[in-house]
Amino acid sequence: MTELRVSVQGTPADLILTCGYELRSSTADGAGSLEQEYVVEPSPALVWRSCEELDQLVTDVVRAGSADSEAGAQLVKIGARLYKALFPSADGSIPELVRRLREAEGPLLLRTNESTIPWELLHDGNDFLAMGRDIGRRPLVTQRVVPGRNLDAIRRALIIGDPLGDLPNAREEAERISAWLHDRGVECTTLIGRRADPSGVQDQLATGEYDLLHYCGHVVTAPGTTYAGLYLHGKEMFDQRSMMSLDAHCIPPVVFVNGCASADRMANLCVPFMVHGAKIVVGARHPVGDVPSREFAEHFYTKLLAKASAGDAVRTARQALRDAGKIEWASFVLYGDPATRIAVGEPAPAPPPQPTSEVDRYRMDAEARLVMDRMVRNAGPAGFVSSLDLFLELLATDVMRARITDAVGAEHLALAVYAAELLRTTQASTPVGRANADRTVQVSDTVNNVLWRAERAAQVAGRDAITVADLIDEFVAVGGGSTGPLLGLLRIPLHRLGPSGPQSVAIRTTESQPAVVPEDPAAADDLFDETGDLRFDRLGPDVVRAIRTAGMVASLVGQPISSGLLLYGFAAAGGGALRGALDRQGDAGAAAIESLTPARRTRENRFSPRLRKILLAALEDRQRLDEAAVLRHLVAEPSSSAREVLTRSSVDIARLVSDL
């Protein structure tokens, strides 16, 4: 392995350009523990003009639809000019660097802070650097880099194509790449058009189950920022801010981005993928035709799946396109160590043992079993599976998403995904405690009822296995448990999610159902007065705070206060007794406290644009926001939801502002 470190100081607007080179190699003559640094000041005008000409040449030829010998000769000419500008033979030390670089064996890893210069297209007189040897880039970054997962196999792939519905060629590429990978034993999830929405993509990546992400669509930059991202359905971006909300190891080890992009835009997208755990990222600097792009990807994946290194796979794909007379080979860039390969002879890490649960005894088809296994695995650490856990996993299926979209539209689907995740820990079924010593996960009555009914629905239909549709139908039939009110709050009519409306599933049975525990009138008299109000004089201050906190959450989701919500109330309100008792249980108690009071980072994208504007206005004249300042600005905004809530209660807004 040879590593060339390049530090570039200067931009196209500067009059001085400085390049510092440091070569590290275990095979080149003169290599040792101390490495010489080579510094050169090339002509800025010559360097940046050559970079522009190379990019324009490739773009023009691609748009024209064909390359000729003249275009190839021009590519060599400009690449040679740029090579001589960056490695001038007149400089006394640079020829030594060039000699050592040529004599060094193995792949070339380019570590640089510069993304505009097409290093791969530099021509040394013999060939382009990208053709003469395996080459990859590893940008110099200041962020903490997530180690990511080892590239031990490509078993599952997430394919995203034509999210906006305006690129039929991208759609075809996604479908053909998916079929091509599937034929080679790779399990593929393909999101095309409206299915490639932000919540859907985020949910799929959040599983951490994908080894490959292949995207074909638009690569754009957010207005007013340097953030480059993948355009998803609804013209929403998936960029480095989206990656931050994913857990470690969720970004696949291999990422392939086929989207029209400039050099800077591609770097600003590929680098975040690497920062968040990707081992190798392949991207295109220029617009690339659909056929050459697909051919490049197929050549690349063929070599990679055959255990070749990433650098060899990319170079082979480039060579195949060049041999076919297609200039698109010059557009693709490899980010990552070119020596990276699928581990040979190393067994894949054993997955954590799946907790046992009451769902194991039911017979299901492959898709339904996958849904239930994810549900148990995700809820396993808490030892309890609720109706919300079931709903979240059903929400990730194509069947449920299609039914919600058909019933209320894609916008409400996105809202359902976001809200369900956000309220996971504040539902009545919030998991408390941990799994039993034998890792047996308990299942709520609602989930048990859904499974019981789904089994019988399958039998009535003449099947011996439960399907995802059976689970959804019975989830609807039982009213969704504690998740039903959540859907009502989101204006998603639960009854419309069944196959034929409210009467869709109504299996009658004589078997007994769980009995309802009757209310104890005597106990109610001790807690509530004759009007039904709670007797706060009978409660300690910590209990009052906990009940009020639980009541606020219960009001938000439209359901009664439950034991789970009250426990959450004690934790959120800072009750000393609960925390003290849990603290004495060590790690188990600490985990319970964390599950009850999740520490969420409050990022910019969690605020509405109006609220962010209000908070900035309130902060303008002070170093730190106080309650009164925030409230005055909240109600001063004519169209704010805060003002609307108070106006509906006939509050005098002017007087309120004055009193604040």
N, C-alpha and C positions, 0 to 999 in steps of 0.2 A: 504494500500500500504506500502510495506517495501522497503527501499532503502539501498543498500549496496554499499558504495564507497570503491573502491580498487585502491590504488596507488602502482604500482610495479616499483621498481628501480633495474635495472639489466637486462642483456641479456644473452643468452646462452654462450657467450664468457667470461662473468665476473665470478669472484670467489666468489662474494658476491651477494646475492639476498635478497632484503628487500620488504616486503609486509605490507602496512598500511591499516587497515580496519576501517571503520566508519559506524555504523549501525544506520539508522534513521527509526523509526517505531512509528505509533500512537497507536499500540495495544500491543507491547511487554512490559513486566514488566520492570520498571526502565527507560522507555523512558521519556525524559524531554527536556527542552530547550537547555541543554548542553549535548553533546554526547561524550562519551569516545572514544578515538582512540586506536585501538589495533595494535601493531607492532610486527612482527615476522620475523625472518631470516631463512627461510627454506633452505634445501640443494639445491643449484642450479643444481647440476648434477642430483639429484633425480627428481626434477620438470621438467627440460627440457627433460630428457630421457623419462619420463612418457608421456609427451605431444607428443613426436615423436612416441612412441609405440601406443598410441591411434589412431593417424592419420594414421599410417601405417596399423594397424589392420583393420580399417574401409575400407581403400582403397583396401587392399588385398581381403577382403571378397566380396566387390562390384565387383571387377574384376573377381573373381571366379564365380560370378553369383548366389550364394546361401549362406545362413548363417546356422550354426548348433549350437547345444547347447554349444559346446566347445568355439565357437567364442563369444557367449553371456556371458559365464562364464569368459572368458578372459577380456571382456569389463568391467565387474563388478570388477574384480581383479585390473586392472590398474586404473580404476576410483576411487576405494577405496584407493589405494596407493597414488594417487595424492591428494585426499581430506585430508588424514592424513598429507601429506607433507605441504600443505598450511594452514591447521588448526590443528597444532600439539597439542595433548592432554597433553603433558608434559609441555607446556607453561602455566604459572599460569593464564593468563588473557584470553587466547583463548577459554577454555571450557565455560566461561561465554558468549562469543560472540556466540558460537555454540548453547548454550541453548536459548539465546534471538532470534537467527535466526530461531530456530525450533518452538518457541512459537509464533513468529510473524505470523499474519494472512494476507491473501490476496496475490496479485501478488508480485513478487520480481523484482525490477528494479536494474540492476547491472550497476553502473557508474564506468568505468575503463579506464585507459590509455593503457591497454594491450590487444592485440588481439590474441596472439598465444595460450594462455592457454584455453582449451575447458571447460569453467566453467560449461556449461550445463551437461557435462559428469562426473562431480565429484559425487562420490557415498558416501553417508553419513552413510551407513550401512543399511538403509531402502530402498532407491531407488536413482536413479540419480536425481540431482537437476532439470533437465529438465522434469522429469516425476512427481516429487513430488508436484510441484506447477508451476503456470504460471511464466515464466521468460523471460525477455527481456534485451537487452543491450542498454545503452546510452553512447557512447564514449565521453570522455572529449576532447574537441577541442578548439583551439584558434581563429578560424575564426568566423566572424559574421554569425549567423545562420538565414536563411530566415524563417519566421514563417510558410509559406505555407498555403494551404487551409484546412479548416475543413473537416473531413471525415464524411460527412452527407449522402452519398449514393455512390453506385458504379453503375453509369449509362453507362459510356463509357469506353472501355478498348482498349489499344494498345498492340497487340500481335506481337512479333518479333521472328521468328524462322529460324534456319539454314541459316544465311546470306551468308555463304561461299559455300553452296551447297554440303557440305561434311558430313553432319550429318542427314541421312534420319530419324533417330528416333526423332531428334529435330524438324524436319519438321512435322512429324506426331503428336508430342506433341502439337505444335502450332496450328495445324488444329483442333485437338480434344478439346483442351482447349477453343479455339475460339467457336466451336460448342456447347460445354458444357455451356459456359457462355451465349451464344446467346439464348439457350433454357430456360435460367433463367431470360430473359429480359434485358440482358446487351448488348448494341450496341458495336460491335467489329470491329476494323480495324486491319486486319492481313497482316503483311509485311513478306514475305518469299523469300529467295534467293536474287536475284538482286533487288527486290523491297525494301529490307532492306538496302538501301544505306544510307550514312551519311546525304545527303541533305534531303532525304525522311523522315528519322527518326526525324531530326531536325525540319523540317517543321511541321510534325504532332504534336510534343511536343510543338512547339511554339504557337499552337492554344490555349493552356491552357485548353482544353476541356476534357482531359482524367482523370479519377479517378484511373485507374489501368494501370500499365505497367508490362507485363509479357514477360520475355526474356528467350529463350532457345538456347544456342549456346556456343561459346568459350568465356571465360573470360581470358584476357591476360594482361601482363604488358609491357608498352612501353619500348623499349631497352634503357638502360642507365638512366632510371627514376624510381620513385616509383609509377608512375601513373598506376593504374589498370583500365581496361575499358572493355566494351562490343565490341567484334569483329563484325564489320558490313561488308557488301558486299564490295569487293575490298580490304579487309584486312586493313580497316581503323577503328580507335577506337572511341568509344563514351565514354569519361571519364570526369573527373571533369573540364577539360579545355573546353569541349563541353558544359557542364552545365552552365558555366559562361556566355556564349553568349545568354542564354535564359533569358527572363524576369522573375521577381518574379511570383510565383504561376503557373509556367508552368510544373514543375515536379509533377507528379501525387502523391496523398497522399499515395497510396499503390504501392509498387514495389516488384516484385518477380523475382529473378535471379536464373535460373538453368544453371549453367556452371561450368565446372571443374575448381576448384580454391584451392589454399592453404589458410590457415587461414589469413595470412597477406594480400594476394591479395584480398580476399573477403572483409576484413575490409577496405582496401584502395579503394574499389568500393562502398560498402554500406554506409560508412560514408559520402562521398560527396553527395550522394542522400539525406541523412538526412539534411546535411548542407544547401542544396538548396530547402528544403521544404517538403520532404517526411515525413510522420508521422510514417509509419512502412515499414521496408524493410526485406524481407526474402531471405536468401542466403544459398548456400551449400558450406561447407568447402572441400568436396571431390567430386570425380566423382560419379555421381548418375545415375543409370539405368533409361531408359526412362519410363518404366512402373511404378516403385516406385515413380519417380518424378511426373508423371501425377497424380497418386493416392494421393500423399501428397497434391498437389495443389488443387485437387477437394475436399478433406476433409477440407482443410484450407478455401477455398472459401465458401463451404457450411455453415460452422459455422459463418464466417464473415458476409455473406449475411443474416444470421439469427439473426444478432445483437449481436453475442457473442463477447467477447473481443478478441483482437489480440493474447494475451497470451493463452487464452483458445482454440482458433482456431488452433494455432500451436501445443499445447500439445495434442489436440484431434487427429490431423493429425499424430503426432509422435506415439501416442498409437496405431492407426489403423495399421501403418506399423509394429510396434513391434509385435502386435497380429498376424500379417500375417507372422512373422518370417523373416522380411526384415530389415537388419541392417542399411539400408539407413536412418532410423529415426534419427540416431546419427549424421547425417551430417548437418541437417538444423539448422540455427541460426536465431533468431529474433532480429533485431535491432529496438529499439523504445520502448515506454512505453507499457508494456504488458496489461495495463488496457484500452488502446485505443480501441474504438469500433465505429461502425457507429451510429451516434447520433440517439436516439430514441425520438420521439415526438418533435423534433426540425425541423421546416420547412427549406427546402433548401433556401439559400439566393437568393433573387429575382435577376435575371440577369438585367443588365442595359437596359433601354428601347431601342429598336431597332429604329434608325432614320428612318424616312419615306423617300422615294425616288421615282424617276420615274420608277424604275424597279418593284414596287409593283403591278402595274396593269397587268403585264404579268402572264399568267398561266404557271407553270413549274412543272416538276415532283420533287420528294423529293430531289434527288441529285443535280439537277440544282438549286433548291431553296436554298439549303445549301450553294452552291458556291456563289450565289448572295447575300445572307444574310451576309456571311463573308466579301464579298467585301465591302458592304455598311457599315458594322460595323467597319471594319478596317480603311476605308477612312472617316468615318463619322465626326470625330473631325475636319477635315480640311474643310468639307462641299462640297467636290468635288470628284467625281469618274472618273478616267482616264482609258485609254486603258491599261496602265501598271497595275493598280489595278486589272482589269479584267484578264489580262494575268497571274498575280501572283496566283490568285485563281484557274484559269484553270490549271495552272502548278501543283497544288496540287492534281489533279484528276488522277485516274488510266488511263483514256482514253488518256489524253494529254501526260502523261509520257510514255505510251506505244507507241504512235505515234512518239514522239521524239526519243525514243530508237530504234524503227524500222528504222527510217529515217537516224540517224547519230550515234547511239550507246549510251550506258549508260554514257560514259565519257562526252560527250557533254551535256547530260541531267544534270549531276551534275554541269557543268560549267554554264549552263543556269540558274539554281536555284540560284547559288551563285551570278552571275553577275546581274541578275534581281533585287535581293534584294539590292545589293550594290548600284545600280544606281537609285533606286526608287525615291530619292529626287532630282535627277539631270536630270530627263527626261523633255521633253518639257511640259509635263502635270503635273509638280510638283504642288501639291495642295497649294493654297495660300488662306489666310483668314480662316474663321471658318464657321461652320454650321449656317444656318439662325436661327432666334429666335424660329421658330416652328420646328427646327431640321430637316428640309427638306434638303436632300443631292442632290446636282446638279449632273447630269450625262453628260459626254462629248459626242460630236457628234458621235464619233466612237462607244462608248458603246451603245448609242441609236440606231445607225444604225445596230449594231450586233443583238440587241434584236428585232428590227423591222423585220429584215430579218429572224431571227430564228423562230419568230412566224409564218411567212408565210411558211417557210420550213416545220414546223410541220403540218400546215394545208394541204399543198400539199401532205404530207405523210399520211394524214388521222388521225392525232393525235390532241388532244386538249391541249397538254402540251409540253412545250419546254424541251428538254433533254440537257445534257452536250455535247453530240456529236453535236447537233444543234448549240450550242454556239461556239464550236471549229470550225465547218465547216464555219460558217458565219464570225468568227474572221479572218479566213484564206481568205475568199472571199473578204473582204474589205481591205486586206493588212495589218491588225494588227495595223492600226493607227500609232502613234508615236513609238510603240514597234516594228514595222516591221524592221526598221534599226538596232535595237538592236539584233534581231535574225540573221540578215545578218552578223553583226559583229562577232557573235558567230558561224558563218558558219552553221546555222540551216536554210535550205531552207524552207521558210514559205509555199510554194506551196505543199511541200511534206507532210505537216501535215493534209491535207484534206484526205477524204476517198479514192479518186481515182485520186489524182494528181491535176494539175493546173485547169482542167475543172470540178472539182468535184461538185462545187456548183455555179450555175449561174442563180439565179431566176430572171426572167425578169419581170418588172412591169412598168406600165405607170404612177405610182404615182411619184410626183416630189421629188427630192432629194435636200438637202441643197445647195443653190447656192454658187459658189465661188466668193469671193469679188475681183474685178479686181484691179490690181496695179495702183497707181496714178503716172503717169510719172512726173508730176511737182514736187511732193514730192521727187521722186528718184533723180531728177536733183539737188535738194538742198543738198542731203546727199552724193551723189556719183559723182566722176569725170567721164570724158569721157571713161576712161579705166575700170570703174566699181568699183574702189577702194573707200573705205569710206573716206570722207573728215574729217580727225581728227581735222583740224583747226576750224571746226564748232562745236566741242564737248568739254565740260568741262573735266578736268582730271579725275573726279570721273566716268563720263560716259565712258570715254576711258577704264579705268581699268575694269569697269563692262562688257563692250562689249568684251574685250579681254578674261576675265575669262569665260564668257558664250561661246565664240568661241572655247576655248580649250575643254570644255565639249562637245559642239556640234560636234567637230571633232572626239572626242572619240567615240561617239555613232552614227556617220555618218548621221547627220540630220542638217537642217538649224537652225540658232539661232531663238528661239521663244520668246514670251513675258514671258513665265514661266522661261526659261533659263536666260533671261536678268535680271529678278527679283532676281533669284538666284545669278547672277553675282554681282548685287549691294550689296547683303548681304555678299557674300563671300569676295568681295574686300574691305569690310569695309566702304562702303559709309555712311557718317554721316547723310545725310538727311533722308534716309529710316529708319535707326535705331532710330534716334531722334523722328521721327513721330510715329513709332510703340511703342516706350517707353512711349509716352504720352497716349497710350490706355490701359495701365495697363496689366492685366493678358492676355487679348486677344492678345495684341501686343507682349508680351513676348513669348506666344505660337507660334505666327507666326515666330518670329526670330529663335526660336528653331527648327521649322520645316524646315526653309531655311538653317540653319547652324547646322546640327546635330552633336553633340559632340560624336564622336566614339573613343572608347579606342583602341589604336593601339597595338594589342597583337602580340606575336611572330609568331603565326600561320598565320598571314596575310602577312608575308614576305616569299619570295622564299628562299630556302636554300642558293642559290648563293648570293643573295643580302644580306642576313644576314652575310655571310662570308665576303663580301666586306666591310660592315659597321664596323664589328669587326676589320678588318685589318686597316681601316682608323682611328679607335679610339685608336689603340694600343699605339701610341706615344704621345697622347694628352689627356687632361682631358675632352675636349668638342669638338664635331665635328663641323667643319666649312665647308662652301660650297665648297671651293677649294679642301680641302682634300677629301671630298666625291666624287667630280667629277673626280679627278685624279684616284682614285681607281675604279670608275665605268668604265671608258674607258680603264683602264689598263688590265682588265679581257678580254682575247681574245674572249671568246664566249658569252660575256654579250650582252643583247638586246640593252643596251644603246650604246655600241660601234657599233653595227650593224646599228642602226638608223643613226648615224653620218657618218659611212662609206658609206651608200647608198647616202648620200648627198655630197660625195667626200671631206669630211673634213680631213685635215692632222692631224691624231691623235697625232703624236709625237710633232708637233708644238703646238697643243692645250694643251697637258700636260705641255709643257715648259712654255707657257704663263700663265697657271694657277698657 
